[in-house]
Amino acid sequence: MVDLKSQYEKIKTQVDTAIQNVIDNTAFINGPEVKEFQKELEIYLHVKHVIPCANGTDALQIAMMALDLKPGDEVITADFTYVATAEVIGLLGLKPVLVDVIPNTFDIDVSAIEKAITPKTKAIVPVHLFGQCANMESIMALAKKHNLFVIEDTAQAIGADYIYSDGTKQKAGTIGTIGCTSFFPSKNLGCYGDGGAIFTNDDALASKLRIVANHGQTAQYIHDLIGVNSRLDSIQAAILRIKLRELDAYCLARNTAAKYYDAAFANHPKLKTPERSIYSNHVFHQYTLQLNGVDRNALREFLASKEIPAMIYYPIPLHLQKAYLDTRYKQGDFPVTEKLCSTVVSLPMHTELETETLKQIADSVLEFVNK
Ligand SMILES: *Cc1c(COP(=O)(O)O)cnc(C)c1O
């Protein structure tokens, strides 16, 4: 699905030197590379504070801890997402309140959020799924009206621009109370291990987030809060500094690949290409087709026989996962998510797709669906 090897070959000298420098300096934890990466990402995102941490799941957990959400508080998020989003809500004893998504762009349905708000609701967690922003302007208006926090899950959309109705742009993850991202290797800005970060424009909240991420420590060996241990290590930060400089070019390469797929599958009765939101550009973490009357398993097997991977993101809606079963929800409650889970398929999407490869993938998909 991704070709990290070819991508590495292009930046090998820089990466190898950067890693060797960290080893030579032995500042493996909280070294200067972490601070530099933090500053560079703040500049790139136009956000006041970046707090690096160990992974994207931790970022979400730290965000909810720093907002003092209490057991029983309700947090609204999308039913159609990666499990981490709902997992941390459950882990902290908060109550995940799931809502459906919109079919064409896969993003959280704002009218469904509005209907799910109760006096116990404390936060909304929009997920910028597959590389495109949720409808932040409406979500922020709703949050303001009901006095709710907004935690953006930007794990799949770092670098994406949210586009306001007046045309101004703001980076995904910097609009809500807090933004959270992941640097998992296959993410759009991926390191060579685990990594994550938290964004905020709020000074007081930034210092609280830093304290929570560092054992609740306010001064050396002074612990005012129960926190966690969540750090980005220096080797990962050194790699991320190099890859951040390439991020816009990486987004462009992903868009070029997406355009190829779009053209190849345009107006096909059995293939629905991913629609672009009017309020976001797309950074194509995934290129996801919706199938209509196609045997999805057989398609995947056919592609696999030609050594073309294809993945299902995501095969089971959260409300039907064993760990998240809840008497509040039953099959049929989230029809859009349920339909997407049985009809979506994601094609290879990364920064190193040559036209020849794209042609081979698209031709193979078409060969199968036109049979
Ligand atoms: C990857 C991902 C996460 C979690 O990130 P990790 O670094 O793997 O913990 C959270 N939310 C979404 C939407 C993701 O895609």
The ligand as an SDF file (V2000), in Angstrom:
LIG
                    3D

 15 15  0  0  0  0  0  0  0  0999 V2000
   -3.2140    6.2570   12.9330 C   0  0  0  0  0  0  0  0  0  0  0  0
   -4.3940    6.8640   13.5600 C   0  0  0  0  0  0  0  0  0  0  0  0
   -4.4540    7.1030   14.9340 C   0  0  0  0  0  0  0  0  0  0  0  0
   -3.4390    6.6040   15.9130 C   0  0  0  0  0  0  0  0  0  0  0  0
   -2.1270    6.8840   15.6720 O   0  0  0  0  0  0  0  0  0  0  0  0
   -0.9650    5.9360   16.2880 P   0  0  0  0  0  0  0  0  0  0  0  0
    0.2560    6.7350   16.1110 O   0  0  0  0  0  0  0  0  0  0  0  0
   -0.9840    4.6690   15.4930 O   0  0  0  0  0  0  0  0  0  0  0  0
   -1.2880    5.7020   17.7130 O   0  0  0  0  0  0  0  0  0  0  0  0
   -5.5570    7.7890   15.4320 C   0  0  0  0  0  0  0  0  0  0  0  0
   -6.5590    8.1720   14.6410 N   0  0  0  0  0  0  0  0  0  0  0  0
   -6.5640    7.9260   13.3030 C   0  0  0  0  0  0  0  0  0  0  0  0
   -7.7110    8.4050   12.4800 C   0  0  0  0  0  0  0  0  0  0  0  0
   -5.4900    7.2530   12.7250 C   0  0  0  0  0  0  0  0  0  0  0  0
   -5.5030    7.0110   11.4090 O   0  0  0  0  0  0  0  0  0  0  0  0
  1  2  1  0
  2  3  1  0
  2 14  2  0
  3  4  1  0
  3 10  2  0
  4  5  1  0
  5  6  1  0
  6  7  2  0
  6  8  1  0
  6  9  1  0
 10 11  1  0
 11 12  2  0
 12 13  1  0
 12 14  1  0
 14 15  1  0
M  END
$$$$
